[in-house]
């Protein structure tokens, strides 16, 4: 497993949170729900693919 520093992880999390807030003002709710589901499924596939 690759090692990611805490500072880098917090930076990525802050950018993703800010982008989510920004997109919530621009995109309709149903599209945001679809986008979130796609990201969660993609993350699950990537985590299962490492095993």
Buried (B, 14 or more C-beta within 10 A) or exposed (E): EEEEEEEEEEEEEEEEEEEEEEEEEEEEEEEBEEEEEEEEEEEEEEEEEEE
